[in-house]
Amino acid sequence: MINIDNLLEKVGEVQVTCKTAYQLKGSKSPQVLHALKARGYVEQIVVLTTGKELRLWVQAN
């Protein structure tokens, strides 16, 4: 099983929802994508509280 904590790096908070946003450290293999989605993460283009717009992973719920 893939450990999600080793795959994600915290980069800030989403401006609108105040949810923590993470950047993927490695490649987007099918196993990694499945593990992220199984843990409730979705990939979104988000605006951080710093004003940066990035494609990041956030928790869906």
Secondary structure, DSSP 8 states (H G I E B T S, - for coil): ---GGGTEEEEEEBTTT--EEEEESS---HHHHHHHHHTTEEEEEEEBTTS-EEEEEEE--
